[in-house]
Amino acid sequence: MKKIYRTIVLLSATAVLGTSCSDWLNVYPSDQIKEEFLFETGNGYRAALNGVYRKMASWSIYGSNLKWGLIDAWGQVYDMQLSTIQHGGQAMVKIEGLDFKHYELVSATDQMWNDSWNVVANCNELAQQAEQADSTLFYGGELERKMILGEAIGLRAYLQFDLLRVYAPSLAMNPEKRTFIPYVNEYPSYVNNRQTVSYCLEQVIKDLKRAQDLLTEVDKDVRWNWRFNEETNDEKKFLSARGYRLNYYAITAQLARVYLYANMPDEAYEQAAILIEQNSNFEALVGNAGLKAIKNGNVKMFDDIIFALYSPTDQVEWDRLINHTSDTAEGSSEKDKFLGITAEIAERRYGDDLETDWRICYQMEKKNIDDYCTMKYYQQPESFAYSEDNNQIVPMLRMSEVYYIAAEAIYQQDLETAKKYLSHVKKTRGVITDLENVTKDNFMNVLVNDAQREFFGEGQTFFMFKRLMRTMKGREEVQATEENMVLPLPTSESEF
């Protein structure tokens, strides 16, 4: 594989020292500078870390492609016949149909590949610098140094895990000793040999465990009900808003996710149980209180989110372009174009819960009489009670997924506890279902169906079906094969 390049950027000083809300999250890269100057001050480290998060929130990575865009179209989440072919829609149409060599799709996936490795390289440089940095450089001293180091290591693992899930087969597909992508943990990295799936998973787990150790002390006293708010207007601002950062609890949830993908259910359950025991910290999955909130506009159910990226303007603008540019006047004979599902797909996925499940009643809206359009990224007016949070949050890890992981990890040994975990999620989504007659033989069918509703527009559906080697069902059925579920490497990498 070719040398992975990166550019370290300096953000303006307001990125960490400004007085207005979310300044440090909201500033884009401005001036390129030499890295030796960047890492001379604590502000330079802060700017470098902020640049990583901002790049991850860009369209090519989690702003679209690995969130509600390409990856969900690939997972047959939508019926792409309802969508426009403008504003990225054409690439989504092509990946839904498995046309991996179409030029518009190749252009999009090549950029995703290049930008993702650029972020990994930035993480590696930042981690190496933070590893040896003098703690007196930082306003928060040794605790802040550990925070930056832990997040950099965790983020490189987070992103490379998703690249592995896109460009390599799952363990259920028997990849054996074949090699697919590298795992890169140093900078500069001139020779990056492709590795086996098992090797990459081992490295992801190793990095996440190191990050978890580093962040344990950092996040032990965080006020989690304020995790998406800045608590101060001075230099401590950088140490707040931990929900927008890969915090200790997010690392723990990601470890559970990775362990499950690596077919290590006992380890996955151990990590999930840590979070379930701490659920009161998040006030997540809170039943009727959640119903009141979602009725008042909390369509992303952000109380359930452990980690999110910050996208104050781009996300809602992209939603407007792909979902609302073609909105027609009431009574028009023309059909709207949008990302969504038909009544037939909705009936299949929601069944008897079609009129009660909050995830379709409040997270979607009716269009073209019988079709459903996602509302998760729709820009709410400022007068709405939850507009500030809903308009800028890109969900990355949820407590609901943690409960799914725990349930799947133990259902073979303890079906009743597994059913309690699944029932808890369903109940807090408005679905009161008696699981008494659910057996070990059909438990996973019930769980997968619920997770498919939960993950709509959040990029996890495809990965779930790939891990389990289950047929994906949207407008068409897509068989769970390596041919259908592994994206070819960019042409530029094929000779290496």
N, C-alpha and C positions, 0 to 999 in steps of 0.2 A: 504494500500500500504506500502511496506517496506520502511525503512528509506532510504532517498536519500543521497548517499555519494558523496564526491568530494575530489579532491586533488588540493590544491593551489600550484602553481609552481613558482619558481623564474627563470626569464630569465637572460641571461648574461647582463652585464651593457651596452653592445653595442646596446641592444634592444631599448634603449632610448637616448643614448649619442653618438652613433657611428657617423662617418663622411661620410660613404658611403651611397649612395641613398637607401632609404627604409630599413635601418638597423632595425629600431624598428618594422617594419612589418614582417621582414624576418627571425627572429630568433626563433627557436623552443625551447620548454621547455628543461631545462638541469638538474637542481638540485632541488629535493624536499627539502623544508625547513619548519620550523614551522611558522604558520601564524602570531604569535606575532612578529617575526622578519621581515616577509615580509611587514607588514604594519607599520613599524617604519619609513620608508622614502617614499618620493614621488616616487622614482624610483621603490619601491616595488609595489605601486599602479599601476604604469604604466605597470610593468611586468605582474601583475595579469590581467589587462584589455586586454593587448596584447594576453595573453594566451587564453582568451575567444574567441577572434576573430580567432586565429589560429585553435582552436579546432572546431569552427563552419565551417571552410573551409576544414575540413578533409573529407575523402571519406564517412564516415558513416553518416554525416549530410549534409551540403550544398555543399561539394566537389563533391558529386555524388547523393546520395539517394534522397535528397529533392530538387534536382535541375534538372539535365538532366538524372538522373538514374532511380531508382525505380518509383518515382512519375510520371515521364513522360511516362514510359512504362505502368503504371497503367491507365494513362489518354488516352491510345491508340494513343499517339503522333506518335509512330513509327509502322512499320510493323516488329515485332521482328523475323519473319522468315528470314529476311535479315541479322540478327545479328549473331555474334559468340556466343557460350555458354561459352566461356572463359572470364576471367577478369571481372567477375561480370555479364556477359551476361545471365547466366542461371537463376539467381534470377529475372532478368528483364523479361525473357521469362515467368517465372512462375507467376509473378504478373500481367502480361498482360492477362494471361489466368485465373486469379482469383484463382490460386492454392495457397491459403494463408498458407497452412500447409506443403508445400514442405520444406524439411530440409534446402536446400540452401537459400531459401527465409526467413525462420524463423531465421536462423543464422544472415542474414543481417539486418532484422528488429529488432531483439533483440539488436544487437549492436547499431543500430540507437536510440532505446529507451533509453538504458543505457547511451550512450554518451550524448544524448540530456539533460537528467536529470542531468548529471554531470555538464554540462555547466550552467544549471539553478542554481544549487547549488553554483557554483563559482560566478555567478552574484549576488546571494543573499548575500553571504559572503562579496563580494566587496562593494555592496550597503550599507550594515550595517556598515562596517568599514568607508566608505567615509562619511556616514551621520554624524558621530560624530568626524571626523578627524579635526585636527587643520590645518587651511588653510596655515599656515607658512611652512608646510611640502612640499608644491608644488611650483615648479618654477613659475607657472602661478597664484599662490595664490588662492583666493576664486573662481575665474573663472574656474581654472583647477579642483578644487574640485567639483564644480557643473557639469562640463563636465563629469568627471568620474562617478559621482553619476547618472546623467541623462542617460548616455549610459548604465550603468549596469541595471538600472530599465527598460529601453526601450528594451534591449536585452532579458531579461527574459520574457518580454511580447511577443516579436517577436517570440521567439522559442516556448513558450507554446501555442501561437495561432496556429502555424503550427501543433503541436502535437494534439491539439483539432481537427483540420481539418482532420487529418489522422485517429484518433482513436475514433471519435464520429460522429454521423450523423449531417448533416446541419439542420438548423431550418426548412427548407422546408420539411424535412423528419419527422417532428413532434416528436422530442425527448422527449418533455414534461418534466416530473419530474424525468426521469431516470438519473442515474449518470454514468459517463464514466471515466474521468481522474481527478486528483486533480489539483488545482492551488496553486503553492508553492511560497511564497514570504518572507520566512524567513529561516535563517540558524542558528543552525542545525534544521532539520525538521524530527522528529521521527514518527509522526502520520500524514499521508497524505490521508485524506478521499477523495474518488471520489466525484465530484461535477456535477451538471447539466450543460448543454451547456450554458444556459443563465447566470448562475453564473460565469462560466469561462470567457465568453465574457465581462461581467461587470468588472471583475478584469483586463482583458487585457486593456480595455478602460481606466480604472482608472490609471493603471501604465503608459500607453502611454501619457495621459494628464499630469501626473506629470513630465514625462521626457520632454515633450514639453515645459512646463513652465521653467524647469531648463536649457534647451538648447537654449531658445530664445535669451538670451543675449550672449551666447557663440558664436553663429554663425551669429550674425547680421552683422558683418563686413567682413565675409569671402569672398575671391576672388574666386567665384564659377567656373570660367573658368580654375582655377588652382586646382580644388578639388582633382585631382589624382596625384598631384605633391607636393613634399616637398619644402618649400620655403627657408629653412635655414639649416645650418649644425651644429647647436648647440642645446641646450636644447629645443629651440622653435620648433624643428622638431616634437616633440610629439603633438604639437598643430596644425600642418598643415595636409595636405592630408586628409581633412575632408570627401572626397568622399568614403574613405575606412572605415569610421566610421558611426555609426548610428546617424547622425547629425540631426539638427532641421527639415530640409526639409524632410529627410527620415522618421522621426517620424510622421510628418504631413501626408505624403503619406501613411504610415502604418495605421494611424488612419482612413483615408478615406477607405482603404481596409477593415479594421475590421468593420467599421460602415456599409458598404455595405453588408458584410457577416452576420451582425447582423440584417439585414432588417431594417436599419435606414437610408433611402436614403437622407433625408434632412440634417442630420449630415454629411453623406459622401460627399455630394455636398459642404457643407460649407468648409470642409478641402481641397477638391480638388480645389476649387476656389481660395484658398490662394496660391496654387502652380501655377495655371494657370496664375494668375495675376503677379507672379514672374518669369514667364518662361524666360524672357530676361536674368535673372541671369545665367541660365544654357546654353543658346544658343542651346537649344534642339529643335528637330523637325524643322530643318531649310531648308527644301526643296532642291534646287539645290546644295547648299553648301554641304549638306549631301550626295548627289549623287557622287560628286567629291571625297569625302572622302571614301565612301564605295568602289568605283572603285579602289581606291589606297590602299585598304586593311583594312579599318575600319569595319570589318565584325560584330563586336559587337555593332557598332553604340554607342560608349561609351559617346558621347556628350549628349545622352538621359538618361544616367544612373544617378540616384540620390544617390544611395548607392550600393557599391559593396564590396565583400570580396576580399582579396589579396591572390593569390595562384601563386607564381612566377615560380614554377617548376612542382608541382603535377598535376595540371589540364591538361596541355598539354601532360604530360606523360600518364595520364589515357586515354586521347583521342587517343594517338598513339596506345595504347594497344588494345582498343576495336574497333577502327575504321580503323586502318592501319596495324596491324600486318599481316593480310592475304592479303594485297595488292598484286595483281598478275601482271606479266609483260604484257605489251601491246600485244594484239593478243592471249593471253592465253585463253583456253577454260574454265578454272576454274573461278568461280564467287568470287568477293570480298565479305567479311563479314563486316558489318558496321551498325551503327544506322541510319536509314533513312526511306524513304517512296518509294513506288512503283509509277510508272507513273499513275496508276489508282487512287491512293489516292491523288496524286498531282493534277490531273485533277479535282477531286471532290472538293478539298479545294481552289484551285486557279482559276479554271474556265477560263474566258477570260483574266485574269491577269497573266497567266502562263509565258508569255514572257516579262512582264513589271514589275512585283512586285519585288522590290529589295530583298525581304526576301527569294525568291527562286532563283533569278538570281545571287545574290552575296553572300548569306549566305549558299548556298548549291552548291554541285558540282555533276555532272552526274557520275554515276558508273553503271557498267553492262549494258551499253547502255542507258537504259530508267529509271533507278532508281536514287534516289537523296540521297546524304549523307550530313549531317550537317557539316558546316565548322566553327561553332562558337568557338570551342575550339581547333582548329587546330593550331599547333605551326608554326608561321611565322618566316622566316629567319630574323636575326637582321638587314639586309639591308632594310627591308620593313619599310615604313614611320610610320606605326602604330603598329609595332611589340611589342614594350615595353608594351603598354597599353593592346593590344589584348591578349597577351600571359599570362597576370597575373590577369586579371579582371574576377570575377565571379559575374554577374549581380544579384542584389537582389531587386531593385525597380527602375522602369523606369517612365519617364514623360508620355510615351504613355499610360501606365496603368492608370495614373491619369486622362487623357482625357477620357478613356473608362469609368472610374468610374463616372466622371461628366456627361457624356452622358447618361449612364444608369439611374443615379439618377434622372434626370429631364425630360426624354423623354416623360413621360406621361403628364406632365404639359406644357412643352415647347419643342415641337418636333423640331422646326427649329433650336434652339440653340444646341440641342443635335446632330442634323445632322451636324452642323458646327464643333463641337468638333470631331466627327468621321471622317468627310471629311479632317480635318486638319492632323490627323494621316495618313490617307490613302494617301493623297497628298505627304507627306514627306516620303513615302515609295514607291513612283513611281506609285501610283494608282490614276488615274484621273477618278473618277466615279461620274456620276450625280445621286444624291440621291433624286431628286425632287419627284420621284414616290414612295419613301419609306414612308410607313405609320406607325402608331403606332402598327399595327398588325404584321408587318414584320421587324420593326426596330431592334429588338433584334437578329433576325436571321443574319442580316447584321453585327451587332457589334460582335457577337460571332464568326462568320467566320473570321473576321479580327483579332480578339484577338487570335484566334487559330494559325494564321500565325505568329503573333508577339511573342507569348509565346513559340515557338518551342525551346526546349532544356533549358528552364528556369523555369520549375516547377510549373507554374500557371494554366496550361490547366485543369488538373484534378480538382483542387479546384473550378474553374469556373463552370464546368459542374455539380459538386456536389452541389454547392450553388444554381444553377438554376434548379436542378433535370432534366437535359437534357441527352438524350442518347448520349453516347460517340461512335464516329464512326472512326474506323481505318480499319484494315483488316477485323475485325468483328465489330458488334454492341454490345455494353454493356449497358444494361438498368440501369437507375439511380435509384437503390434501395439501401436500407441500407445494405442488404446482400452483394452487389457488391462493395460498396463504403466506408465501415468501416473496418479498419484493426483490427483483433482480438488482444487483449492485449497479451503480452508475457505470457507464461505458468507460469513463476515465480510470476506473478501478479494476476493470476486467483483466488487464494484462499483468496485474500484480498478485 
